[in-house]
Amino acid sequence: MDDWSGISAVDLGKTASAADVIYGALRDAIIRGQLPEGETLRQDNIAQMFNVSRIPVREALKKLESQGLATSVRYKGVVVASMSVSEISEIFEFRALVEPRVIELAVPNLSQASLEKAQGYCDAFSAETRPERWGDINRQFHAALYADADRPYYLSVVNATSDRVERYIRAQLDLTHGKQRARVEHQAIMDACLRRDARAAADLTREHIVNAGKSLVAFLREKA
């Protein structure tokens, strides 16, 4: 029998593939607005940047397309997807249906650790002065309160939906003075969770999402 003892093996099942790494990097750049709408995602350039062949790049781009973050355009290739105001409005309508239910399910199961984590993000959002950080902390706050819902499919849909509008939410928080209202609404949701009032937490979450959606749509229409 051959001696394999000298080989240091890596569990590839527990490591991210090249396509996943590329997808994650491009996804983050898109939702943070670093790659603008209509920007062409050139396979050769991306492959060179990550020092890989075009095969994992194509896989990553297909996944971005499946998530609605990129789209194929004739003569241009794959580009960062744009969204119409009506599409954004519809997504906020959907969020206002799903996320209140998620937090309503989560509240009875919220651990002390989850509550402390969410309050930490709530406080950090209030204290943060750098607009480029508001979007990340805002999302972390909501995720901390949803995590104990024990609804993995719901959460996967919430995450995918949030990805679609994240770059617009960041702009809304920064350019419409939305941070101050979000800060107050976050704390109200947090207080309801601390009281274990699932119904109030759901109602406040719905109101929070509706308000953000209306503010964002009004901003985009005015900008147009």
N, C-alpha and C positions, 0 to 999 in steps of 0.2 A: 504493500500500500504506500502511495506517495506521502511524503511528509509535508503537510500544509501548515505546520505550526509557526513557521516564520513569516507568514503572510498576515498583515494587519488589515482585516476586512472592515468595510464600512457598510452599515445597513442602509442601502440605497432606498429602501422603502420608507425610511424616515427622513430622507433629505429631499429638498425641493428640486424638481427637474429644471433644466435650463429654461424651458418654455414658461414654467411657473414663475421663475425669478424675473424673466423679461416682462411677463404679463403684470406682475406686481409693481414693477418699477414704472411701466407705462401707465397703469391704472392710477397710481398715486400722482403722477405728473398731470394726468388729465383732470382728476377730481380736484386738484389744488389749483387748476388754471394755468399751470406752467406750460402745457401744450394747448394752444388756443383752438377754438372751433375751426374746422377746415384745414388744419395743419396736416400735411401729408406724412404718413408714417412709412418712410422708405425702408424697405427690408434690408438693402445693402448697408445703409448707414447704421441701422440698429444692430445688424450682425457684427459689423466692425466694432461698434461701441462695446458690445458684450463679448467680443472675441469668440463668436460661435458661427456655425453655418446658418444658412437661411431657413433650415428646417424648423428649429425651435422658434424662430421669429415668426414664421407662418402660423405655427400653432398658437402662439401668444396673440397674434392679431385676430385669429379666428375666435378666440375666447373673448377678446375685447368686443368684437362684433356681436357675439351671442349675448353679451351683457348690455348692449346698446350704447357702448362708449365709443365705438368706431363704426364706420360704414364704408362700403366699397363704392367708389365713384368712377364712372367710365373715364378713361384717359388720365386719371390721377392716381388710381390705386386706392389703398385704404387710407382714410382720413379720420381725424377726430370728429365725432358726430356732433351735430348741432341739434337744438331742440326748439320747436316753435313755442310761442307763449301758451297756446292751447294745450300742447303736450305737457308742459310744465304744470299748468293748472290742473290737468287731469291726474298727474302723479301726486300732487298735494291732496287732491280729493281722495285718492286711494290711500295715501298715508293716514289721512284723517279717519278712515274706516278701520284700518288694520292696527295701527300703533296703539290707539286707546285700548283695544281688546288685549293686546300683548301686555301692556302695563297692568291692566286689570287682573290678568292671570298671574302676573309676577308678584304683585304686592303681598298676597298672603304668604308667599314663599321667600320673600326677601330676607337674606341672612344679614347679620350684623355687619359682616365684612362688606357685603354689597352696598348696604346703606352708607357705610363710612366711605367707601370708594366713591359713590355717587355724590355725597356731600363734598368730598374733596374736589371733585371735578366742578361742582357747582361753585365753590369758593374760588377755584382757580380761574374759572371763566369770568367771574366778577372782577378779579384782581388783574387779569391779563390786559396789558396795554398794547400789545402787538397784534394788529388785525389779522396777520397771517396765521396766528395761532388760534383764533376764535373758532374756526370751523372744526379743527381737530378736537378741541376740548368740548365743544357743543355735542359732537357725535359721541365722544367717550362718555359724557354725562348720560345721554339717553341709553346707550348700550349697557351701562352699569345697572340701570333700573329695569331693563328688559331681560337681562341674562337669566334670571331665575324663573322665567315664565314656563320653562320646560316645554317649549314649542320650537324645536330646531328648524322645522320647515318655515314657520312664520318668521323666525329671525333671519333665515337665509333670504327670504323675500324682502324683508325690511332692509337688509344690507344692500341687496342688489338695487332696490328702488332708490335708496339714499345715494348710491354711487351715481345714478343718472343725474341727480339734481344738486349734488354736493357743491360743484363749482359755482352754481347760481346762488346757493345759500350763502356761500362765503362772500360773494359780491354784495348780497342783500344786507348781511350783517355789517359789512364795512361801509357801504356807500349810502345806506338809508337810515343810519343811526339805529339800526335794529338791535344792536347789542344791549342797550339799556332795557328795552322791553323784554328781550329774551332773558336777561339776568333776573328780572322780577318774576317772570313766568316760570323759570327754572326753579326758583326757590319755593314758589307756591306748589309746584308739583312735588318737590322734595318734601315739603312739610306734610302733604297729604300721604306720601309714602311712609313717613315717620309715624304718622297717626294710624297707619294700616287701613286707611280709607281708600279702598280700591276704586270705588265708584267716583269719588272726587278726583283721584289721580287720573282716571280715564277721561273724565270731563275736561280737566285742565290740560291734559295732553292734546285732546282734540282741539280745544280752543287755541292752544299754542301753535299747532300745525296750521290751522286755518288762518290765523293772524299772519304767520310767516308767509304763507302762500299768497295771501292778498297783497301784502307789502311787496313781495318779490314781483308778482305779476304787474302791479301798478308801476314799479320801478322800470321793468323791462319795456312796458308800453310807452312810458315817457321817454325812455332812452331811444326807442325806435323812432 
